[in-house]
Every structure is written in C-alpha cells, then in structure tokens.
C-alpha cells in the first residue's frame, strides 16, 4: 500500500517544476518501461498491479518495486486509463553537444515546438529513421512532459536530446542547414549530400525570422491539395524519409 507521501510525491511529478527539482520523470506502459530498463537511463522505482508481476523484466535488482492496486495506480498515473504499470526514471545529466557529432549525419532542429504530442512523435520518427540527435530551442516543450514521453513509445531512451540557444548554435555550425519553409527548393528534387541540420518551426508561426537568415538550403514540401499547412511532426517524417531515400 502506498503512503500518502508517496502518492503526493509521484503526483507532483505531473508538473514540470517538481520534475526539475527532483530530477525524476514518469513513464508508463510495460513496453516503454522495458526499453528504459535496457537503456542507459536509471530507473528509480516501478509501481505495478498484480497482473503485471509476471511481466516485470528480470534485470530490476537495483530498482525499488511496489505492487499497488488499481485505485492507487489511478491516483498516480498521468493517463485517464492507466496501463497497469508506471515507473519513475532519473533525468540524465545534461549532454554537451559536440560539433563532431553533427558531421556525416543528419540531425533535427526544433524551433519552439510547443505541443508535447508533436514533440514525442518527432522523437519517435527520428528513432525510426536512425536519426540520433534532436536539437531544441530553449522554448521547445520539455522532453519529460508525460505526454511527450508517452508519445515517444520508448524512443526517448535512444535519441540524444539537446536544448540550446539556436541563434548561437546555427551561427557556429559548419554543416548545411535545411529549413522547412513555404518557399524553397522542392523537397523531392533535393540533393541532400551526406550531412546537415533539418530546421523545423513552431506549429503556428513557423521558423523565427532571426533563424531564417541562417538557413543555407530552404526546402518546401509542395502542396497538391487545399490544406493550409502541414503538422510539424508530419513534416519531420517527410523530411526524414526523403533524406533516407536520397542516401540509399
């Protein structure tokens, strides 16, 4: 049985302020928890209902385990329909973005993406296409937001995330900067080369004006219908797919 203090602490992690203070975030679902256990992330504790006891991964020796009932899980879960198992994970130390890691590969750069579902889907898409680095503006939504974590479906543990001042970062980069703009070269006729940054903008306002001038290769996804715009996560998937098609 969980104590009131345990419930209070875990519920506090639903908020960014307390995730930052404690250095802990929440993941839910047996698939995601298993993937995090098998990654470099360190799990703090796991809370599971009886039906998930046989499904617990074997390598949990250094993780605190708590069997809970459905009512208790409902109090601590971030989901309307809890998945029967929840874990607390230590937020890793901030990684340093090394310029060499941007060479001979492609990385995604997100300028003020705000929707956690979009962000999580972009991380999952990057993982699918083997893109290891996602570089975010300082105002991009937090990676450990529960909705972001849930949307990644475990891919969060395999993608390197960086938050930085994009103005300074892009000014110093030595690799091509491909920017997703309404006016630019046709994405389906683009010669990608073997490295670059893919800059994607905010859902409502696109790429900030002070960053547009740093784009060396403006790219557009041609419109064939009447939709006003594309979802940023969909755009990211199209860019990733075209890059891989152009390099295979």
C-alpha positions in Angstrom: 0.0 0.0 0.0 1.3 3.4 -0.9 1.7 6.1 1.7 0.1 9.5 1.3 3.6 11.0 0.9 4.5 8.6 -1.9 1.3 9.4 -3.7 1.8 13.1 -3.2 5.4 12.9 -4.5 4.5 11.0 -7.6 1.6 13.2 -8.4 3.9 16.2 -8.0 5.9 14.8 -10.9 3.0 15.6 -13.2 4.3 19.2 -13.1 7.5 20.4 -14.7 8.5 22.4 -11.6 8.8 19.3 -9.5 10.3 17.1 -12.2 13.1 19.7 -12.4 13.5 19.9 -8.6 13.6 16.1 -8.1 15.4 15.1 -11.3 12.8 12.4 -11.9 10.1 11.9 -14.5 7.3 9.3 -15.2 7.0 6.7 -17.8 4.0 4.3 -18.2 3.4 1.0 -20.0 5.3 -2.3 -19.9 6.9 -1.8 -23.4 8.3 1.6 -22.6 9.5 0.6 -19.1 11.2 -2.5 -20.5 13.1 -0.4 -23.1 14.2 2.1 -20.5 15.5 -0.6 -18.2 17.6 -1.9 -21.1 18.9 1.6 -21.9 21.5 3.9 -20.2 18.7 5.6 -18.1 18.5 4.7 -14.4 15.1 3.7 -13.1 14.2 4.8 -9.6 11.2 2.7 -8.9 8.3 0.7 -10.5 4.7 0.6 -9.4 2.6 -2.2 -10.9 -0.7 -4.1 -10.4 -0.7 -7.8 -9.6 -1.4 -8.8 -13.2 1.9 -7.3 -14.3 4.1 -9.1 -11.7 4.9 -12.0 -14.2 5.8 -9.4 -16.9 8.3 -7.5 -14.9 11.8 -7.6 -16.6 14.4 -9.7 -14.9 17.0 -7.0 -14.5 15.4 -4.9 -11.8 17.7 -5.7 -9.0 18.6 -2.1 -8.3 15.1 -0.7 -8.8 12.5 -0.3 -6.0 9.4 -2.4 -6.7 5.9 -1.6 -5.4 2.8 -3.7 -6.0 -0.2 -1.4 -6.0 -3.9 -1.8 -6.6 -5.9 -0.2 -9.4 -7.1 2.6 -7.2 -3.6 3.6 -6.1 -2.3 3.4 -9.7 -5.2 5.7 -10.8 -4.1 8.3 -8.3 -0.5 8.5 -9.5 -1.0 7.9 -13.2 -0.9 10.7 -15.8 -3.3 8.8 -18.0 -7.1 8.7 -18.0 -6.8 4.9 -18.5 -3.7 3.7 -16.6 -1.7 0.9 -18.3 -1.2 -1.2 -15.1 2.4 -0.2 -14.6 4.3 3.0 -14.0 8.0 3.8 -13.4 10.0 6.8 -12.1 13.1 7.5 -14.0 16.1 9.7 -13.2 16.6 12.6 -15.6 20.1 12.1 -17.1 22.8 14.8 -16.8 22.7 17.4 -19.5 24.7 16.3 -22.5 27.2 18.5 -24.2 26.6 19.0 -27.9 29.8 18.2 -29.7 30.3 19.7 -33.2 31.8 16.4 -34.4 28.6 14.6 -33.7 26.9 16.6 -36.4 29.3 15.6 -39.1 28.5 12.9 -41.7 24.9 12.6 -40.4 21.6 14.4 -40.3 20.1 15.9 -37.1 16.7 17.5 -36.5 16.5 21.0 -35.1 13.2 22.2 -33.5 12.4 25.9 -33.1 9.9 26.4 -30.3 7.8 23.3 -30.9 5.1 23.6 -28.3 2.8 20.6 -28.5 4.1 17.6 -26.4 2.4 15.1 -28.7 4.1 16.6 -31.7 7.4 16.6 -29.9 7.1 12.9 -28.8 6.1 11.9 -32.4 9.1 13.7 -33.8 11.4 11.8 -31.3 9.8 8.5 -32.3 10.1 9.4 -36.0 13.8 10.3 -35.6 14.4 6.9 -33.9 12.6 5.0 -36.7 14.8 6.7 -39.3 18.0 6.3 -37.3 18.5 10.0 -36.6 20.3 10.2 -33.3 20.3 13.9 -32.5 17.3 16.2 -31.9 18.4 19.7 -31.0 15.8 22.0 -29.4 15.4 25.7 -28.8 15.3 26.7 -25.2 11.5 27.4 -25.6 10.7 24.0 -27.1 8.3 21.9 -24.9 10.1 19.8 -22.1 11.2 16.4 -23.2 10.0 14.8 -19.9 6.4 16.1 -20.1 4.3 13.0 -19.6 2.5 13.5 -22.9 5.8 13.8 -24.7 7.2 10.7 -23.0 4.1 8.7 -23.8 4.1 9.8 -27.5 7.7 8.6 -27.9 6.7 5.0 -27.2 10.1 4.3 -25.7 12.1 6.0 -28.4 13.1 8.7 -25.9 15.8 6.4 -24.5 17.5 6.0 -27.8 17.6 9.6 -29.1 20.1 12.3 -28.0 18.2 15.5 -26.9 19.8 18.9 -26.6 18.4 22.3 -25.6 20.4 25.3 -26.7 20.2 28.8 -28.0 19.5 28.2 -31.7 20.7 31.6 -32.8 24.2 31.0 -31.5 24.2 27.3 -32.4 23.2 27.8 -36.0 25.6 30.7 -36.4 28.5 28.5 -35.4 27.6 25.3 -37.3 29.7 24.1 -40.2 27.2 21.8 -41.8 24.4 22.7 -44.2 21.1 24.0 -42.7 18.0 22.8 -44.5 15.0 24.9 -43.4 11.3 23.8 -43.8 9.8 26.9 -45.4 6.7 27.6 -47.6 9.0 28.9 -50.3 12.1 26.9 -51.1 13.5 24.2 -53.3 11.2 21.2 -53.9 12.0 18.5 -51.3 11.5 15.8 -53.9 14.3 17.2 -56.1 16.8 18.0 -53.3 20.4 16.7 -53.3 20.9 16.2 -49.5 24.6 15.3 -49.5 25.7 13.3 -46.5 25.2 15.7 -43.6 23.0 18.6 -42.4 20.6 20.0 -39.9 16.8 19.9 -40.6 15.3 23.0 -39.1 11.5 22.8 -38.3 9.5 25.7 -36.9 6.7 26.3 -34.4 3.3 24.9 -35.1 1.6 28.3 -35.5 4.4 30.7 -36.5 6.9 28.6 -38.3 10.7 29.3 -38.1 11.7 32.5 -36.2 12.7 35.3 -38.5 16.2 35.6 -36.9 16.9 32.0 -37.8 15.6 32.1 -41.4 18.7 34.1 -42.5 20.9 31.2 -41.2 19.3 28.7 -43.5 21.6 27.7 -46.3 19.2 25.4 -48.1 15.5 26.4 -47.9 13.2 23.4 -48.6 9.5 23.2 -49.2 7.1 20.3 -49.3 4.9 21.0 -52.4 1.2 21.3 -51.8 -1.1 19.4 -54.1 -4.4 20.0 -52.4 -6.0 22.8 -50.4 -4.8 22.3 -46.9 -3.3 25.4 -45.4 -0.4 23.8 -43.6 1.2 20.5 -42.5 1.6 19.3 -39.0 5.2 19.7 -37.8 5.5 16.1 -36.9 4.2 15.0 -40.3 6.7 17.4 -41.9 9.5 15.9 -39.9 8.6 12.4 -41.1 8.6 13.5 -44.7 12.0 15.1 -44.4 13.4 12.1 -42.7 12.0 9.8 -45.3 13.3 11.9 -48.2 16.8 12.1 -46.6 17.0 8.3 -46.3 15.6 7.8 -49.8 18.2 10.2 -51.2 21.0 8.5 -49.4 20.2 4.8 -50.2 
